[in-house]
Structure formats: C-alpha cells, structure tokens
Amino acid sequence: MELNEEKASERISQLSQNIGIAEQEIQRLTEVIRNHEKGSSDMELQSVQNDIKQMSLELEKSRGVAEDEAENLRKDLELREDKLRQVQSALLLTEKELEKKFQATSAYLNMKKILVQKNTMIKSLRQKLVEAGGNPDAGIDSGTPCDDD
C-alpha cells in the first residue's frame, strides 16, 4: 500500500506540476491571443488610418486640380469676354463705316434729295392751305412732315 500511496503521491505531484505548467501555458497563450487581437486591432486601426491619410491626400489633390481648372475656366471666360467686347466694338465700327459708305452712294443721295423735295413741297402746301383758311391737319395721320436726315 505504501507503494501505491507513494506512486499516487508522485502521480499527484506530477499532475499538480503538469496542471501548474498547463495553467502557465494557458495564461501565456491567453496573453498571446490578447496581444494578437490587440495587434490585429492596432494593425486594422493603422490600416484604416493609412486609408484615411491616402484619401485625404487624394481629396487635396482633387481639390487642387478642381481649383486649377476653375481658375483656368475663369481666365478663359475673361479672355473670351474681352474678345467678345473687341468683336462687338469692331462690328459697331464696321457698321458705322458701312452706313457712311451707304450714305455716300448715289441711290441714297438721290432718295434723300427726293425726300427733302417732298417735305419742302408738303410744308409749302400746308402753308398755302393755312393761308386759304383751311385746316392743314384734316385728313393727315401725322401732323409733321418727314425729317430730312
């Protein structure tokens, strides 16, 4: 019996030792798992932070490109507006020159001469009508003769 008790005691001692070792190993593995999980969280957090930094850089780059494009479009618009003003000015000048040239043509001068003669004749006839005692505006829509430009 003593032999069995001794063996049992040794066995209990070994089991206690093994249990102690197992508990230490469990604690070590638990810490490893915690560290691994924490490491994973840290790595995931780091990955998310890196993604955020990258997106921020891309956003800044895009914003810069958009601002450059907006500035280029604004400058282009100003240039086009200036060019439009120049073209309008040139068009107005050309129209004035064309009008002067037209007024110098014989057809325009003849028409103007005829209109002046007709207006003079209308004035003369109205004056005679007034002198004769009639109403000069009767039967006439506009009471004034045509202006001679």
Residue pairs with C-beta under 8 A, 6 or more apart in sequence:
102 108
103 109
112 148
112 149
115 146
115 148
116 148
118 146
119 145
119 146
119 147
119 148
122 145
123 145
126 136
126 145
129 135
129 136
130 136
136 143
137 143
